[in-house]
Amino acid sequence: MTQKYFYLLMLTVFLAFGTHAQEPKSKTSVAIEDLNLYPNPVSNGKIYITSKNASSKEITIYDVLGKRVLQTSLNVNNKEVNVSALNSGVYIIKIQEGDASTTRKLIIK
């Protein structure tokens, strides 16, 4: 009989405290409207980034291991990013414009 009460007590404690785990807060991501990233694959050492909104952009490029290899800003008049210092390979480029953010694959030949 004592064992039955023990299991009932454990079930009550589990239901009371075990189901209140916090869920991770998810940040809603808004994509950048009409984003153009060209040329991709890159062969001349420069990429051009344009979008519908003509505001400044934060550009971050990561290698496939997740290490940040380049970070720069583009103002309203500048649309060119110099990637000639990067070796040939596959990279991930993150473009942030205000609250909007987009991630793309970037290939450098």
N, CA, C and O atoms as a MOPAC input file, in Angstrom:
PM7 MOZYME 1SCF
protein

 N      0.81700 1    -1.19000 1     0.00000 1
 C      0.00000 1     0.00000 1     0.00000 1
 C      0.86800 1     1.26400 1     0.00000 1
 O      0.53700 1     2.25500 1    -0.65100 1
 N      1.96800 1     1.21500 1     0.72900 1
 C      2.86500 1     2.35300 1     0.79300 1
 C      3.47800 1     2.61900 1    -0.57800 1
 O      3.68600 1     3.77100 1    -0.96000 1
 N      3.76200 1     1.56500 1    -1.30200 1
 C      4.34300 1     1.70800 1    -2.64000 1
 C      3.35300 1     2.41100 1    -3.57300 1
 O      3.76200 1     3.21400 1    -4.41200 1
 N      2.09200 1     2.12600 1    -3.44000 1
 C      1.06500 1     2.75300 1    -4.26800 1
 C      1.00800 1     4.25800 1    -4.00400 1
 O      0.89800 1     5.04800 1    -4.94200 1
 N      1.08100 1     4.65900 1    -2.72500 1
 C      1.07000 1     6.07500 1    -2.37800 1
 C      2.34700 1     6.77500 1    -2.85600 1
 O      2.32100 1     7.93800 1    -3.25800 1
 N      3.44800 1     6.05000 1    -2.80200 1
 C      4.71300 1     6.61200 1    -3.28200 1
 C      4.63300 1     6.95300 1    -4.76400 1
 O      5.02200 1     8.04500 1    -5.17800 1
 N      4.12500 1     6.00900 1    -5.56800 1
 C      3.99500 1     6.25700 1    -7.01000 1
 C      2.98400 1     7.36200 1    -7.30500 1
 O      3.17700 1     8.14900 1    -8.23100 1
 N      1.92800 1     7.42300 1    -6.53700 1
 C      0.93300 1     8.47300 1    -6.70500 1
 C      1.53800 1     9.84000 1    -6.36800 1
 O      1.28300 1    10.82600 1    -7.05900 1
 N      2.33600 1     9.88900 1    -5.30500 1
 C      3.02100 1    11.13000 1    -4.93500 1
 C      4.02100 1    11.54800 1    -6.00800 1
 O      4.09500 1    12.72800 1    -6.35400 1
 N      4.79100 1    10.60200 1    -6.53800 1
 C      5.76500 1    10.90300 1    -7.58800 1
 C      5.07800 1    11.40700 1    -8.85600 1
 O      5.56400 1    12.33800 1    -9.49700 1
 N      3.96000 1    10.80000 1    -9.21600 1
 C      3.20300 1    11.24000 1   -10.38800 1
 C      2.68900 1    12.65600 1   -10.19400 1
 O      2.73200 1    13.45800 1   -11.12700 1
 N      2.20800 1    12.97700 1    -9.01500 1
 C      1.70500 1    14.31700 1    -8.72400 1
 C      2.82400 1    15.35100 1    -8.80200 1
 O      2.64200 1    16.42800 1    -9.36900 1
 N      3.98800 1    15.02000 1    -8.22900 1
 C      5.13200 1    15.93400 1    -8.27700 1
 C      5.58700 1    16.14600 1    -9.71400 1
 O      5.88000 1    17.27300 1   -10.11400 1
 N      5.64600 1    15.07600 1   -10.48800 1
 C      6.05500 1    15.18700 1   -11.88800 1
 C      5.09800 1    16.07500 1   -12.67400 1
 O      5.53100 1    16.94000 1   -13.43500 1
 N      3.80000 1    15.86200 1   -12.49000 1
 C      2.82000 1    16.66300 1   -13.21900 1
 C      2.82400 1    18.11600 1   -12.75400 1
 O      2.56400 1    19.02200 1   -13.54500 1
 N      3.11200 1    18.33800 1   -11.49600 1
 C      3.09400 1    19.69700 1   -10.96600 1
 C      4.32400 1    20.49700 1   -11.41100 1
 O      4.21400 1    21.67600 1   -11.74800 1
 N      5.48900 1    19.85100 1   -11.40800 1
 C      6.71500 1    20.59200 1   -11.69500 1
 C      7.36100 1    20.22900 1   -13.02800 1
 O      8.08500 1    21.05100 1   -13.59200 1
 N      7.13500 1    19.07900 1   -13.52800 1
 C      7.84000 1    18.60400 1   -14.71300 1
 C      7.32900 1    19.14200 1   -16.02600 1
 O      8.05500 1    19.10400 1   -17.01900 1
 N      6.12300 1    19.63500 1   -16.07300 1
 C      5.56200 1    20.09100 1   -17.34800 1
 C      5.69800 1    21.59100 1   -17.55800 1
 O      5.16700 1    22.12700 1   -18.53000 1
 N      6.39700 1    22.27100 1   -16.66700 1
 C      6.53100 1    23.71800 1   -16.78700 1
 C      7.87400 1    24.11300 1   -17.37100 1
 O      8.40200 1    25.17400 1   -17.03900 1
 N      8.42700 1    23.29500 1   -18.21900 1
 C      9.71200 1    23.62200 1   -18.84500 1
 C      9.53000 1    24.79900 1   -19.78900 1
 O      8.51900 1    24.90400 1   -20.48300 1
 N     10.50600 1    25.66900 1   -19.80700 1
 C     10.42500 1    26.84100 1   -20.67200 1
 C     10.77100 1    26.45700 1   -22.10000 1
 O     11.72200 1    25.71800 1   -22.35400 1
 N      9.99300 1    26.96700 1   -23.00500 1
 C     10.27600 1    26.76600 1   -24.41000 1
 C     11.22500 1    27.87200 1   -24.85300 1
 O     11.11400 1    29.01100 1   -24.40000 1
 N     12.16400 1    27.53300 1   -25.74500 1
 C     13.07100 1    28.58400 1   -26.21200 1
 C     12.30200 1    29.64500 1   -26.98100 1
 O     11.37900 1    29.35200 1   -27.74100 1
 N     12.71300 1    30.88500 1   -26.75900 1
 C     12.06100 1    31.98200 1   -27.46700 1
 C     12.54200 1    32.00100 1   -28.90900 1
 O     13.74200 1    32.06400 1   -29.17600 1
 N     11.60500 1    31.94500 1   -29.82300 1
 C     11.98400 1    31.95800 1   -31.23100 1
 C     11.83600 1    33.37400 1   -31.76500 1
 O     10.80400 1    34.02100 1   -31.58400 1
 N     12.86300 1    33.83000 1   -32.41000 1
 C     12.85200 1    35.15800 1   -33.00600 1
 C     12.31600 1    35.02000 1   -34.42000 1
 O     12.88100 1    34.29500 1   -35.23900 1
 N     11.24400 1    35.70400 1   -34.69800 1
 C     10.68400 1    35.62300 1   -36.03300 1
 C     11.60800 1    36.34700 1   -36.99500 1
 O     11.97900 1    37.50200 1   -36.78200 1
 N     11.96300 1    35.65900 1   -38.03600 1
 C     12.89300 1    36.21000 1   -39.00600 1
 C     12.12400 1    36.71200 1   -40.21500 1
 O     11.29300 1    36.00600 1   -40.78600 1
 N     12.41400 1    37.92100 1   -40.58300 1
 C     11.79600 1    38.52900 1   -41.74900 1
 C     12.83400 1    38.53700 1   -42.86000 1
 O     13.95700 1    39.00100 1   -42.66300 1
 N     12.46200 1    38.02400 1   -44.02500 1
 C     13.38800 1    37.97900 1   -45.16000 1
 C     13.48300 1    39.34900 1   -45.82300 1
 O     12.54000 1    40.14000 1   -45.78300 1
 N     14.61200 1    39.61100 1   -46.42000 1
 C     14.82700 1    40.86400 1   -47.14100 1
 C     14.10000 1    40.77500 1   -48.48500 1
 O     14.26300 1    39.81200 1   -49.23500 1
 N     13.30300 1    41.79200 1   -48.76800 1
 C     12.51400 1    41.78300 1   -50.00400 1
 C     13.38100 1    42.02000 1   -51.23600 1
 O     14.24400 1    42.89700 1   -51.23800 1
 N     13.14800 1    41.24000 1   -52.27000 1
 C     13.81600 1    41.35900 1   -53.57400 1
 C     15.33600 1    41.43900 1   -53.46200 1
 O     15.96900 1    42.29400 1   -54.08100 1
 N     15.90600 1    40.55400 1   -52.68100 1
 C     17.35400 1    40.52800 1   -52.50400 1
 C     18.01900 1    39.89700 1   -53.71300 1
 O     17.62500 1    38.81900 1   -54.15600 1
 N     19.02200 1    40.56600 1   -54.24100 1
 C     19.81800 1    40.03900 1   -55.34600 1
 C     21.27200 1    39.98600 1   -54.91300 1
 O     21.82700 1    40.96800 1   -54.41900 1
 N     21.88000 1    38.82300 1   -55.10500 1
 C     23.27500 1    38.59400 1   -54.77200 1
 C     23.92100 1    38.00700 1   -56.01600 1
 O     23.62500 1    36.87300 1   -56.39500 1
 N     24.79300 1    38.76400 1   -56.65000 1
 C     25.37100 1    38.30800 1   -57.91400 1
 C     26.78900 1    38.80100 1   -58.06300 1
 O     27.11900 1    39.80800 1   -57.43700 1
 N     27.64500 1    38.18500 1   -58.83000 1
 C     27.49500 1    36.85100 1   -59.41500 1
 C     27.75300 1    35.78900 1   -58.34900 1
 O     28.52600 1    36.00200 1   -57.41400 1
 N     27.11500 1    34.68100 1   -58.50100 1
 C     27.31100 1    33.56000 1   -57.59800 1
 C     27.28000 1    32.30400 1   -58.43800 1
 O     26.18800 1    31.90700 1   -58.84400 1
 N     28.35800 1    31.66200 1   -58.72500 1
 C     29.67600 1    31.70400 1   -58.11400 1
 C     30.47400 1    32.94300 1   -58.51200 1
 O     30.33000 1    33.47600 1   -59.61200 1
 N     31.31100 1    33.37700 1   -57.59100 1
 C     32.14700 1    34.56900 1   -57.75700 1
 C     33.46200 1    34.16800 1   -58.40200 1
 O     34.12100 1    33.23500 1   -57.94500 1
 N     33.84900 1    34.87200 1   -59.46800 1
 C     35.13400 1    34.58400 1   -60.10200 1
 C     36.02400 1    35.82500 1   -60.19300 1
 O     37.22500 1    35.70800 1   -60.43500 1
 N     35.44000 1    37.01600 1   -60.00100 1
 C     36.23100 1    38.24800 1   -60.14100 1
 C     36.58000 1    38.89500 1   -58.80300 1
 O     37.18000 1    39.97000 1   -58.79100 1
 N     36.22400 1    38.27800 1   -57.67800 1
 C     36.57400 1    38.81000 1   -56.36300 1
 C     35.62100 1    39.84600 1   -55.81300 1
 O     35.88800 1    40.41900 1   -54.75800 1
 N     34.50500 1    40.10800 1   -56.50100 1
 C     33.53600 1    41.09100 1   -56.02500 1
 C     32.12900 1    40.54500 1   -56.18700 1
 O     31.80600 1    39.91100 1   -57.19200 1
 N     31.28800 1    40.80100 1   -55.17800 1
 C     29.86900 1    40.46900 1   -55.29000 1
 C     29.07000 1    41.75600 1   -55.11200 1
 O     29.51400 1    42.69600 1   -54.45200 1
 N     27.91400 1    41.77600 1   -55.70000 1
 C     27.02600 1    42.93400 1   -55.65000 1
 C     25.73800 1    42.51400 1   -54.97000 1
 O     25.16400 1    41.47300 1   -55.29100 1
 N     25.28500 1    43.33300 1   -54.02100 1
 C     24.09000 1    43.02300 1   -53.24400 1
 C     23.12000 1    44.18400 1   -53.36100 1
 O     23.45200 1    45.31800 1   -53.01700 1
 N     21.92200 1    43.89800 1   -53.84600 1
 C     20.87700 1    44.91100 1   -53.95400 1
 C     19.58900 1    44.35300 1   -53.36400 1
 O     19.41200 1    43.13900 1   -53.25300 1
 N     18.70500 1    45.25200 1   -52.99200 1
 C     17.39500 1    44.84800 1   -52.49200 1
 C     16.39200 1    45.95300 1   -52.77200 1
 O     16.75100 1    47.04300 1   -53.21800 1
 N     15.13600 1    45.65600 1   -52.50300 1
 C     14.07200 1    46.62000 1   -52.73600 1
 C     14.25400 1    47.85100 1   -51.84200 1
 O     14.04900 1    48.98300 1   -52.27900 1
 N     14.63700 1    47.61400 1   -50.59900 1
 C     14.86800 1    48.70000 1   -49.65600 1
 C     16.30700 1    49.19000 1   -49.81400 1
 O     17.24000 1    48.38700 1   -49.77700 1
 N     16.49000 1    50.45900 1   -49.98400 1
 C     17.82600 1    51.00700 1   -50.23200 1
 C     18.47800 1    51.47700 1   -48.94200 1
 O     19.03200 1    52.57500 1   -48.89800 1
 N     18.42200 1    50.66400 1   -47.88600 1
 C     19.06200 1    51.05800 1   -46.63500 1
 C     20.38800 1    50.33400 1   -46.46800 1
 O     20.73100 1    49.46100 1   -47.26500 1
 N     21.13100 1    50.69800 1   -45.43200 1
 C     22.44000 1    50.08200 1   -45.20800 1
 C     22.28300 1    48.61500 1   -44.80600 1
 O     21.25100 1    48.20300 1   -44.27700 1
 N     23.33700 1    47.84000 1   -45.07100 1
 C     23.30000 1    46.40400 1   -44.82600 1
 C     24.55200 1    45.98100 1   -44.06300 1
 O     25.63600 1    46.52200 1   -44.28000 1
 N     24.39100 1    45.01100 1   -43.17100 1
 C     25.51400 1    44.38400 1   -42.48000 1
 C     25.76000 1    43.04200 1   -43.15200 1
 O     24.84900 1    42.21900 1   -43.23700 1
 N     26.96900 1    42.81200 1   -43.62600 1
 C     27.32500 1    41.59300 1   -44.33500 1
 C     28.31300 1    40.80000 1   -43.48000 1
 O     29.33400 1    41.33000 1   -43.04400 1
 N     27.99900 1    39.53000 1   -43.24700 1
 C     28.90000 1    38.63700 1   -42.52200 1
 C     29.03900 1    37.36200 1   -43.33600 1
 O     28.04100 1    36.77400 1   -43.75300 1
 N     30.27200 1    36.93600 1   -43.56300 1
 C     30.54000 1    35.71600 1   -44.33100 1
 C     31.22200 1    34.71700 1   -43.40900 1
 O     32.18600 1    35.03900 1   -42.71500 1
 N     30.69100 1    33.48600 1   -43.41900 1
 C     31.20900 1    32.39400 1   -42.59600 1
 C     31.72500 1    31.27900 1   -43.49800 1
 O     31.20700 1    31.06800 1   -44.59400 1
 N     32.75700 1    30.56200 1   -43.02500 1
 C     33.17100 1    29.36200 1   -43.75600 1
 C     32.23300 1    28.21900 1   -43.36200 1
 O     31.34100 1    28.41100 1   -42.53600 1
 N     32.42600 1    27.03300 1   -43.94400 1
 C     31.50800 1    25.91700 1   -43.69900 1
 C     31.60800 1    25.37900 1   -42.27200 1
 O     30.73500 1    24.62900 1   -41.83600 1
 N     32.64700 1    25.74700 1   -41.54800 1
 C     32.78000 1    25.33000 1   -40.15500 1
 C     32.12400 1    26.32700 1   -39.20200 1
 O     32.08900 1    26.09600 1   -37.99400 1
 N     31.60800 1    27.42600 1   -39.73500 1
 C     30.92600 1    28.41900 1   -38.92600 1
 C     31.80500 1    29.53300 1   -38.42000 1
 O     31.35900 1    30.35900 1   -37.62400 1
 N     33.04100 1    29.57300 1   -38.86100 1
 C     33.96900 1    30.62500 1   -38.43400 1
 C     33.74100 1    31.87400 1   -39.28600 1
 O     33.68300 1    31.79000 1   -40.51300 1
 N     33.61400 1    33.02000 1   -38.64000 1
 C     33.42300 1    34.27900 1   -39.36600 1
 C     34.73200 1    34.64600 1   -40.05300 1
 O     35.77000 1    34.77000 1   -39.40200 1
 N     34.67600 1    34.82000 1   -41.37500 1
 C     35.88400 1    35.12900 1   -42.14000 1
 C     35.88200 1    36.54500 1   -42.69700 1
 O     36.93400 1    37.06400 1   -43.07100 1
 N     34.70900 1    37.17700 1   -42.75800 1
 C     34.62600 1    38.54100 1   -43.27600 1
 C     33.37900 1    39.20600 1   -42.71900 1
 O     32.30700 1    38.60300 1   -42.68000 1
 N     33.52700 1    40.45200 1   -42.28800 1
 C     32.37900 1    41.23200 1   -41.83400 1
 C     32.55600 1    42.65300 1   -42.32200 1
 O     33.61600 1    43.25300 1   -42.14600 1
 N     31.51100 1    43.19300 1   -42.93900 1
 C     31.57500 1    44.54000 1   -43.47600 1
 C     30.17700 1    45.15400 1   -43.49600 1
 O     29.17800 1    44.46900 1   -43.27800 1
 N     30.12900 1    46.42100 1   -43.75400 1
 C     28.86300 1    47.15000 1   -43.87400 1
 C     28.77300 1    47.77200 1   -45.25800 1
 O     29.77400 1    48.19300 1   -45.83800 1
 N     27.56900 1    47.81700 1   -45.76400 1
 C     27.31300 1    48.50400 1   -47.03200 1
 C     26.39300 1    49.67400 1   -46.74300 1
 O     25.33800 1    49.50300 1   -46.13300 1
 N     26.78500 1    50.85800 1   -47.17600 1
 C     25.90400 1    51.99800 1   -47.00100 1
 C     24.92600 1    52.06800 1   -48.17200 1
 O     24.91700 1    51.19000 1   -49.03500 1
 N     24.12300 1    53.09200 1   -48.19400 1
 C     23.07200 1    53.21000 1   -49.20900 1
 C     23.64600 1    53.25400 1   -50.62400 1
 O     23.05500 1    52.68300 1   -51.54100 1
 N     24.77900 1    53.91800 1   -50.82000 1
 C     25.33900 1    54.07800 1   -52.16100 1
 C     26.24600 1    52.92500 1   -52.58600 1
 O     26.48500 1    52.74700 1   -53.78000 1
 N     26.74800 1    52.14700 1   -51.65000 1
 C     27.68000 1    51.06700 1   -51.96500 1
 C     26.94100 1    49.73800 1   -52.05200 1
 O     26.20700 1    49.37600 1   -51.13200 1
 N     27.12500 1    49.01600 1   -53.13500 1
 C     26.49100 1    47.71900 1   -53.31900 1
 C     27.51400 1    46.62000 1   -53.55900 1
 O     27.14100 1    45.48800 1   -53.86800 1
 N     28.79200 1    46.93300 1   -53.42400 1
 C     29.87300 1    46.02500 1   -53.78600 1
 C     30.61100 1    45.51800 1   -52.54400 1
 O     30.96300 1    46.29900 1   -51.66100 1
 N     30.84200 1    44.20200 1   -52.48600 1
 C     31.62100 1    43.60300 1   -51.40900 1
 C     32.84300 1    42.94000 1   -52.03000 1
 O     32.71200 1    42.12800 1   -52.94500 1
 N     34.02800 1    43.28100 1   -51.53900 1
 C     35.27300 1    42.71200 1   -52.03500 1
 C     35.55300 1    41.41600 1   -51.27300 1
 O     35.77600 1    41.43800 1   -50.06300 1
 N     35.54100 1    40.28800 1   -51.98800 1
 C     35.79900 1    38.97700 1   -51.37900 1
 C     37.07100 1    38.35800 1   -51.94700 1
 O     37.26200 1    37.14500 1   -51.86100 1
 N     37.94100 1    39.18300 1   -52.52600 1
 C     39.15300 1    38.65600 1   -53.15700 1
 C     40.11900 1    38.05000 1   -52.13600 1
 O     40.97100 1    37.24300 1   -52.50800 1
 N     40.00500 1    38.41800 1   -50.86300 1
 C     40.88700 1    37.87000 1   -49.82800 1
 C     40.49400 1    36.44500 1   -49.41800 1
 O     41.25800 1    35.76800 1   -48.73100 1
 N     39.31100 1    35.99100 1   -49.83400 1
 C     38.84400 1    34.65200 1   -49.45500 1
 C     39.33800 1    33.60900 1   -50.45000 1
 O     39.41500 1    33.86600 1   -51.65100 1
 N     39.66900 1    32.43700 1   -49.93600 1
 C     40.08900 1    31.32700 1   -50.78600 1
 C     38.89300 1    30.73600 1   -51.52200 1
 O     37.74600 1    30.95800 1   -51.13300 1
 N     39.16000 1    29.99300 1   -52.57300 1
 C     38.08600 1    29.30700 1   -53.30000 1
 C     37.39400 1    28.33200 1   -52.36700 1
 O     38.03600 1    27.66500 1   -51.55600 1
 N     36.07600 1    28.25700 1   -52.49000 1
 C     35.32100 1    27.33900 1   -51.64800 1
 C     33.88700 1    27.77100 1   -51.47700 1
 O     33.40100 1    28.67400 1   -52.16000 1
 N     33.21800 1    27.10900 1   -50.55200 1
 C     31.81300 1    27.37900 1   -50.25800 1
 C     31.73500 1    28.13300 1   -48.93500 1
 O     32.38900 1    27.76400 1   -47.96000 1
 N     30.93700 1    29.17900 1   -48.91200 1
 C     30.76800 1    30.01900 1   -47.73700 1
 C     29.28200 1    30.26100 1   -47.50300 1
 O     28.45100 1    30.01500 1   -48.37700 1
 N     28.96700 1    30.74400 1   -46.31200 1
 C     27.61400 1    31.15800 1   -45.96800 1
 C     27.66300 1    32.66700 1   -45.77800 1
 O     28.49300 1    33.17500 1   -45.02300 1
 N     26.77400 1    33.38400 1   -46.46200 1
 C     26.72400 1    34.83800 1   -46.33500 1
 C     25.41500 1    35.22000 1   -45.65900 1
 O     24.33600 1    34.79100 1   -46.06600 1
 N     25.53500 1    36.03200 1   -44.62300 1
 C     24.36700 1    36.52900 1   -43.89800 1
 C     24.26700 1    38.02000 1   -44.15800 1
 O     25.21700 1    38.76900 1   -43.92900 1
 N     23.10900 1    38.44000 1   -44.63600 1
 C     22.87000 1    39.84300 1   -44.96200 1
 C     21.77400 1    40.34000 1   -44.03300 1
 O     20.68400 1    39.77100 1   -43.98500 1
 N     22.06900 1    41.40100 1   -43.29800 1
 C     21.09700 1    41.95800 1   -42.37400 1
 C     20.80700 1    43.39100 1   -42.76300 1
 O     21.71300 1    44.20700 1   -42.93300 1
 N     19.51500 1    43.68000 1   -42.90000 1
 C     19.06100 1    45.01100 1   -43.31100 1
 C     17.95000 1    45.43700 1   -42.35200 1
 O     16.79800 1    45.03200 1   -42.51100 1
 N     18.29800 1    46.25000 1   -41.36400 1
 C     17.32200 1    46.61700 1   -40.33800 1
 C     16.95600 1    45.39000 1   -39.51800 1
 O     17.83500 1    44.72700 1   -38.96700 1
 N     15.66100 1    45.07900 1   -39.43400 1
 C     15.19900 1    43.89100 1   -38.71400 1
 C     15.16700 1    42.65500 1   -39.60200 1
 O     15.00200 1    41.54300 1   -39.10100 1
 N     15.32100 1    42.82700 1   -40.89800 1
 C     15.25800 1    41.71400 1   -41.84200 1
 C     16.63600 1    41.07900 1   -42.00400 1
 O     17.66200 1    41.75500 1   -41.94100 1
 N     16.63300 1    39.77100 1   -42.21400 1
 C     17.88500 1    39.04600 1   -42.35400 1
 C     17.69700 1    37.88700 1   -43.32500 1
 O     16.65200 1    37.23600 1   -43.34400 1
 N     18.73000 1    37.64000 1   -44.13200 1
 C     18.69700 1    36.53600 1   -45.09200 1
 C     20.05800 1    35.86200 1   -45.10300 1
 O     21.09300 1    36.52100 1   -44.99900 1
 N     20.04600 1    34.54200 1   -45.22900 1
 C     21.27100 1    33.75700 1   -45.30700 1
 C     21.28200 1    33.00600 1   -46.61900 1
 O     20.27900 1    32.40500 1   -47.00400 1
 N     22.42500 1    33.03700 1   -47.31900 1
 C     22.55500 1    32.35600 1   -48.60200 1
 C     23.88900 1    31.63300 1   -48.67300 1
 O     24.80300 1    31.90500 1   -47.89400 1
 N     23.98400 1    30.71700 1   -49.60800 1
 C     25.24000 1    30.03700 1   -49.89200 1
 C     26.01500 1    30.87000 1   -50.92100 1
 O     25.44300 1    31.37800 1   -51.88600 1
 N     27.30900 1    30.99700 1   -50.69800 1
 C     28.17700 1    31.77500 1   -51.58700 1
 C     29.32100 1    30.87700 1   -52.03700 1
 O     30.00200 1    30.26500 1   -51.21300 1
 N     29.52700 1    30.80200 1   -53.34600 1
 C     30.60200 1    29.97100 1   -53.91200 1
 C     31.63300 1    30.90200 1   -54.52900 1
 O     31.30600 1    31.77700 1   -55.33100 1
 N     32.88700 1    30.69400 1   -54.13800 1
 C     33.98500 1    31.48400 1   -54.69700 1
 C     34.89000 1    30.54200 1   -55.46700 1
 O     35.38000 1    29.54800 1   -54.93100 1
 N     35.10600 1    30.87700 1   -56.75400 1
 C     35.96700 1    30.05700 1   -57.63000 1
 C     37.36700 1    30.59000 1   -57.64700 1
 O     38.23100 1    30.03500 1   -58.32500 1

